[in-house]
Amino acid sequence: MTTPAWHQGELSVGEVAARSGVRVSTLHFYERSGLIQARRTTGNQRRYRRDVLRRVALIRIAQRVGIPLADVRAALAELPEARTPTRRDWQHLSERWQAELDERIHRLQQLRDDFTDCIGCGCLSIDRCSLANPEDALATHGPGPRRLLES
């Protein structure tokens, strides 16, 4: 009788793909990019430690919220390679992104709530802009959507 994959210490690339919901080609890309690591068997097959599932989940979630892969790679590099990361390791990683994620949330809420109004971009194409930003007065504060950038 074979041991179920969930009970094994290492997983094949197919098992990781099936469990993580990521295509095998994506796992290969993550490996080439230095985001995850595998060891090779004598038959040159990839074998991943089980904790790679959490790493892949983190990569997917980070991508989903727009964190660049370079930032993800730097964060994952802080995790221990000789052992499975502990809850404390993951907490530290989470805290690292807290301020950046709070800022992203703020900017997304701003975009959701304020984009229908004058944002101070200088186009003056909305009738409200002539009241909120007459003659592009916000240009003296710098380029771009000043109302969104300043708050």
Backbone as CSV, one residue per row, in Angstrom:
resi,resn,N_x,N_y,N_z,CA_x,CA_y,CA_z,C_x,C_y,C_z
1,MET,0.843,-1.189,0.000,0.000,0.000,0.000,0.886,1.249,0.000
2,THR,0.548,2.250,-0.802,1.345,3.468,-0.888,0.898,4.468,0.165
3,THR,1.842,5.307,0.561,1.553,6.354,1.539,0.841,7.494,0.833
4,PRO,-0.271,7.994,1.392,-0.949,9.135,0.746,-0.032,10.350,0.682
5,ALA,-0.183,11.152,-0.386,0.687,12.314,-0.592,0.664,13.264,0.601
6,TRP,-0.490,13.402,1.255,-0.576,14.338,2.377,0.265,13.904,3.554
7,HIS,0.714,12.664,3.550,1.490,12.134,4.656,2.991,12.055,4.336
8,GLN,3.352,12.340,3.111,4.748,12.262,2.694,5.490,13.536,3.064
9,GLY,6.791,13.392,3.275,7.627,14.552,3.561,7.907,15.382,2.327
10,GLU,7.966,14.745,1.183,8.247,15.447,-0.073,7.136,15.155,-1.085
11,LEU,6.973,16.115,-1.974,5.938,16.006,-2.995,6.556,16.143,-4.379
12,SER,5.976,15.456,-5.339,6.413,15.615,-6.730,5.845,16.929,-7.259
13,VAL,6.332,17.367,-8.392,5.851,18.602,-8.993,4.366,18.481,-9.325
14,GLY,3.922,17.311,-9.763,2.501,17.099,-10.058,1.640,17.192,-8.812
15,GLU,2.142,16.649,-7.708,1.399,16.720,-6.448,1.307,18.156,-5.950
16,VAL,2.392,18.899,-6.076,2.372,20.312,-5.662,1.391,21.085,-6.542
17,ALA,1.430,20.825,-7.830,0.522,21.505,-8.755,-0.931,21.198,-8.405
18,ALA,-1.225,19.931,-8.152,-2.596,19.536,-7.836,-3.065,20.169,-6.528
19,ARG,-2.225,20.177,-5.529,-2.618,20.688,-4.209,-2.667,22.207,-4.166
20,SER,-1.785,22.879,-4.901,-1.706,24.340,-4.850,-2.612,25.027,-5.862
21,GLY,-3.060,24.292,-6.876,-3.881,24.897,-7.915,-3.072,25.686,-8.922
22,VAL,-1.778,25.430,-8.976,-0.869,26.123,-9.884,-0.376,25.119,-10.929
23,ARG,-0.280,25.547,-12.155,0.208,24.659,-13.212,1.671,24.295,-12.993
24,VAL,2.053,23.143,-13.501,3.442,22.685,-13.396,4.383,23.708,-14.012
25,SER,4.008,24.280,-15.138,4.871,25.277,-15.792,5.059,26.503,-14.898
26,THR,4.042,26.854,-14.134,4.158,27.979,-13.207,5.129,27.645,-12.080
27,LEU,5.064,26.417,-11.579,6.009,25.986,-10.540,7.439,26.033,-11.072
28,HIS,7.634,25.608,-12.311,8.966,25.683,-12.922,9.429,27.136,-13.006
29,PHE,8.505,28.037,-13.379,8.838,29.467,-13.437,9.215,29.993,-12.055
30,TYR,8.428,29.634,-11.045,8.739,30.061,-9.680,10.121,29.567,-9.258
31,GLU,10.445,28.360,-9.653,11.754,27.805,-9.297,12.876,28.549,-10.017
32,ARG,12.707,28.784,-11.314,13.719,29.536,-12.071,13.893,30.945,-11.523
33,SER,12.804,31.513,-10.988,12.825,32.877,-10.457,13.361,32.944,-9.033
34,GLY,13.695,31.814,-8.451,14.238,31.798,-7.099,13.201,31.957,-6.005
35,LEU,11.933,31.716,-6.331,10.862,31.849,-5.354,10.663,30.574,-4.536
36,ILE,10.891,29.434,-5.164,10.778,28.150,-4.478,11.969,27.296,-4.878
37,GLN,12.190,26.234,-4.116,13.305,25.336,-4.407,12.830,23.893,-4.401
38,ALA,13.483,23.103,-5.218,13.232,21.663,-5.248,14.583,20.966,-5.251
39,ARG,14.580,19.761,-4.780,15.783,18.947,-4.938,15.516,17.987,-6.083
40,ARG,16.565,17.479,-6.662,16.428,16.529,-7.767,16.762,15.130,-7.271
41,THR,15.967,14.163,-7.700,16.245,12.770,-7.369,17.339,12.262,-8.299
42,THR,17.792,11.056,-8.066,18.797,10.465,-8.961,18.246,10.328,-10.375
43,GLY,16.933,10.252,-10.503,16.292,10.201,-11.822,15.965,11.581,-12.362
44,ASN,16.506,12.634,-11.742,16.346,14.031,-12.154,14.898,14.537,-12.028
45,GLN,14.129,13.951,-11.117,12.768,14.427,-10.872,12.789,15.421,-9.712
46,ARG,11.936,16.412,-9.820,11.847,17.413,-8.757,11.105,16.841,-7.556
47,ARG,11.589,17.193,-6.366,10.910,16.854,-5.118,10.897,18.103,-4.249
48,TYR,9.720,18.439,-3.767,9.521,19.630,-2.962,9.166,19.243,-1.531
49,ARG,9.683,20.023,-0.586,9.244,19.860,0.799,7.806,20.353,0.893
50,ARG,7.065,19.831,1.843,5.647,20.190,1.964,5.434,21.688,2.203
51,ASP,6.383,22.340,2.874,6.186,23.761,3.157,6.181,24.618,1.887
52,VAL,6.541,24.034,0.739,6.481,24.794,-0.511,5.031,25.165,-0.826
53,LEU,4.068,24.386,-0.312,2.663,24.703,-0.555,2.306,26.063,0.046
54,ARG,2.801,26.339,1.228,2.531,27.640,1.850,3.239,28.749,1.080
55,ARG,4.445,28.477,0.614,5.183,29.478,-0.162,4.447,29.802,-1.462
56,VAL,3.966,28.772,-2.133,3.225,28.988,-3.379,1.943,29.768,-3.096
57,ALA,1.258,29.431,-2.003,0.046,30.168,-1.639,0.364,31.640,-1.403
58,LEU,1.460,31.897,-0.708,1.866,33.276,-0.448,2.171,34.007,-1.755
59,ILE,2.874,33.352,-2.663,3.206,33.961,-3.953,1.925,34.329,-4.693
60,ARG,0.986,33.410,-4.727,-0.271,33.650,-5.448,-1.053,34.803,-4.832
61,ILE,-1.132,34.837,-3.513,-1.869,35.906,-2.843,-1.166,37.247,-3.063
62,ALA,0.155,37.254,-2.944,0.913,38.485,-3.147,0.719,39.010,-4.571
63,GLN,0.755,38.113,-5.547,0.528,38.537,-6.931,-0.873,39.107,-7.094
64,ARG,-1.810,38.496,-6.440,-3.201,38.919,-6.558,-3.409,40.346,-6.052
65,VAL,-2.647,40.749,-5.050,-2.786,42.115,-4.528,-1.740,43.063,-5.111
66,GLY,-0.970,42.584,-6.090,-0.065,43.465,-6.811,1.324,43.628,-6.228
67,ILE,1.733,42.749,-5.329,3.095,42.831,-4.804,4.037,42.251,-5.849
68,PRO,5.039,42.989,-6.269,5.961,42.509,-7.299,6.705,41.242,-6.863
69,LEU,6.983,40.371,-7.819,7.678,39.124,-7.511,9.045,39.363,-6.880
70,ALA,9.693,40.445,-7.233,10.989,40.750,-6.612,10.825,40.964,-5.111
71,ASP,9.739,41.611,-4.698,9.471,41.818,-3.276,9.129,40.502,-2.590
72,VAL,8.397,39.662,-3.296,8.050,38.344,-2.750,9.320,37.519,-2.567
73,ARG,10.183,37.551,-3.571,11.451,36.801,-3.497,12.292,37.268,-2.306
74,ALA,12.375,38.577,-2.122,13.146,39.122,-1.000,12.549,38.687,0.334
75,ALA,11.242,38.682,0.420,10.591,38.263,1.667,10.809,36.775,1.917
76,LEU,10.643,35.964,0.893,10.835,34.522,1.057,12.281,34.185,1.386
77,ALA,13.207,35.011,0.931,14.628,34.774,1.225,14.918,34.912,2.714
78,GLU,14.046,35.622,3.428,14.222,35.777,4.868,13.791,34.537,5.652
79,LEU,13.013,33.678,5.004,12.562,32.462,5.682,13.698,31.450,5.738
80,PRO,13.721,30.623,6.777,14.794,29.624,6.905,14.679,28.555,5.827
81,GLU,15.819,28.147,5.292,15.809,27.097,4.274,16.050,25.717,4.864
82,ALA,16.694,25.656,6.018,17.064,24.369,6.600,15.924,23.740,7.397
83,ARG,14.853,24.481,7.599,13.733,23.948,8.367,12.431,24.533,7.850
84,THR,11.358,23.891,8.207,10.045,24.403,7.850,9.793,25.673,8.653
85,PRO,9.365,26.748,7.998,9.102,27.985,8.722,8.042,27.779,9.804
86,THR,8.245,28.448,10.917,7.309,28.373,12.032,6.225,29.436,11.874
87,ARG,5.241,29.366,12.740,4.191,30.383,12.749,4.805,31.770,12.982
88,ARG,5.808,31.833,13.828,6.491,33.109,14.100,7.188,33.647,12.844
89,ASP,7.810,32.760,12.081,8.443,33.173,10.817,7.417,33.801,9.887
90,TRP,6.250,33.162,9.766,5.209,33.669,8.874,4.627,34.973,9.408
91,GLN,4.529,35.093,10.724,4.032,36.329,11.324,4.974,37.490,11.006
92,HIS,6.273,37.238,11.115,7.267,38.271,10.799,7.128,38.717,9.342
93,LEU,6.939,37.747,8.458,6.776,38.052,7.036,5.521,38.889,6.817
94,SER,4.445,38.535,7.480,3.193,39.277,7.368,3.361,40.716,7.855
95,GLU,4.044,40.885,8.966,4.261,42.221,9.519,5.094,43.091,8.585
96,ARG,5.971,42.453,7.844,6.825,43.187,6.907,5.993,43.941,5.866
97,TRP,4.887,43.342,5.440,4.055,43.946,4.401,2.889,44.752,4.955
98,GLN,2.710,44.787,6.250,1.544,45.444,6.854,1.387,46.890,6.388
99,ALA,2.410,47.701,6.522,2.307,49.123,6.163,2.046,49.299,4.669
100,GLU,2.739,48.510,3.867,2.539,48.616,2.412,1.114,48.222,2.029
101,LEU,0.601,47.175,2.628,-0.764,46.747,2.314,-1.789,47.760,2.813
102,ASP,-1.551,48.334,3.992,-2.443,49.383,4.489,-2.476,50.557,3.520
103,GLU,-1.306,50.934,2.989,-1.232,52.026,2.020,-1.971,51.664,0.736
104,ARG,-1.823,50.447,0.263,-2.543,50.005,-0.944,-4.050,50.046,-0.721
105,ILE,-4.485,49.584,0.441,-5.912,49.605,0.768,-6.414,51.042,0.747
106,HIS,-5.658,51.938,1.352,-6.038,53.359,1.365,-6.171,53.891,-0.053
107,ARG,-5.191,53.594,-0.903,-5.215,54.094,-2.294,-6.384,53.490,-3.079
108,LEU,-6.677,52.222,-2.862,-7.800,51.591,-3.555,-9.132,52.183,-3.101
109,GLN,-9.260,52.434,-1.812,-10.474,53.069,-1.311,-10.616,54.482,-1.879
110,GLN,-9.505,55.166,-1.972,-9.494,56.502,-2.546,-9.961,56.461,-3.994
111,LEU,-9.433,55.532,-4.745,-9.808,55.385,-6.147,-11.297,55.061,-6.262
112,ARG,-11.757,54.148,-5.420,-13.169,53.767,-5.432,-14.062,54.956,-5.087
113,ASP,-13.689,55.721,-4.067,-14.558,56.761,-3.528,-14.424,58.116,-4.212
114,ASP,-13.246,58.457,-4.703,-12.993,59.818,-5.170,-12.768,59.967,-6.667
115,PHE,-12.693,58.907,-7.406,-12.329,59.025,-8.810,-13.411,59.707,-9.640
116,THR,-14.649,59.710,-9.151,-15.710,60.370,-9.906,-15.649,61.883,-9.768
117,ASP,-14.890,62.373,-8.817,-14.751,63.809,-8.581,-13.462,64.295,-9.247
118,CYS,-13.189,65.573,-9.156,-11.939,66.116,-9.673,-10.780,65.536,-8.869
119,ILE,-9.822,64.964,-9.556,-8.661,64.378,-8.874,-7.428,65.251,-8.995
120,GLY,-7.562,66.373,-9.689,-6.449,67.318,-9.787,-5.418,66.937,-10.825
121,CYS,-5.845,66.266,-11.886,-4.886,65.826,-12.909,-4.571,66.922,-13.924
122,GLY,-5.385,67.973,-13.947,-5.136,69.071,-14.872,-5.948,69.020,-16.141
123,CYS,-6.753,67.979,-16.344,-7.508,67.883,-17.603,-8.664,68.872,-17.658
124,LEU,-9.252,69.184,-16.509,-10.369,70.133,-16.392,-11.533,69.764,-17.307
125,SER,-11.712,68.492,-17.596,-12.768,68.068,-18.516,-14.097,67.775,-17.825
126,ILE,-14.110,67.720,-16.513,-15.353,67.475,-15.786,-15.836,68.814,-15.237
127,ASP,-17.151,69.031,-15.289,-17.675,70.326,-14.861,-17.299,70.672,-13.423
128,ARG,-17.090,69.700,-12.569,-16.700,69.949,-11.181,-15.259,70.458,-11.085
129,CYS,-14.434,70.103,-12.053,-13.025,70.493,-11.976,-12.855,72.003,-11.979
130,SER,-13.706,72.690,-12.714,-13.578,74.155,-12.758,-13.883,74.771,-11.396
131,LEU,-14.629,74.055,-10.532,-14.898,74.540,-9.179,-13.839,74.055,-8.190
132,ALA,-13.468,72.778,-8.298,-12.530,72.187,-7.344,-11.075,72.509,-7.673
133,ASN,-10.803,72.771,-8.944,-9.433,73.030,-9.385,-9.447,74.099,-10.482
134,PRO,-9.921,75.296,-10.149,-10.033,76.324,-11.193,-8.676,76.646,-11.823
135,GLU,-8.710,76.716,-13.159,-7.513,77.026,-13.944,-6.318,76.150,-13.559
136,ASP,-6.601,74.933,-13.172,-5.567,73.949,-12.800,-4.645,74.489,-11.719
137,ALA,-5.243,75.056,-10.680,-4.472,75.602,-9.555,-3.623,74.533,-8.865
138,LEU,-4.052,73.282,-8.944,-3.303,72.214,-8.279,-1.977,71.895,-8.982
139,ALA,-1.772,72.455,-10.156,-0.501,72.240,-10.860,0.675,72.784,-10.052
140,THR,0.415,73.772,-9.211,1.498,74.333,-8.391,1.971,73.342,-7.319
141,HIS,1.177,72.297,-7.068,1.536,71.266,-6.077,2.333,70.118,-6.699
142,GLY,2.485,70.147,-8.018,3.242,69.103,-8.689,2.418,68.387,-9.747
143,PRO,3.054,67.476,-10.486,2.374,66.791,-11.582,1.470,65.662,-11.081
144,GLY,0.581,65.234,-11.972,-0.253,64.064,-11.694,-1.529,64.392,-10.951
145,PRO,-2.245,63.353,-10.531,-3.529,63.522,-9.842,-3.314,63.966,-8.398
146,ARG,-3.148,65.239,-8.183,-2.733,65.799,-6.878,-3.662,65.415,-5.741
147,ARG,-4.966,65.421,-5.968,-5.887,65.094,-4.872,-5.736,63.651,-4.409
148,LEU,-5.462,62.758,-5.324,-5.265,61.357,-4.953,-3.890,61.125,-4.358
149,LEU,-2.890,61.847,-4.840,-1.520,61.644,-4.359,-1.266,62.276,-3.002
150,GLU,-1.980,63.361,-2.697,-1.706,64.094,-1.472,-2.436,63.548,-0.246
151,SER,-3.476,62.783,-0.434,-4.207,62.310,0.750,-3.825,60.910,1.140
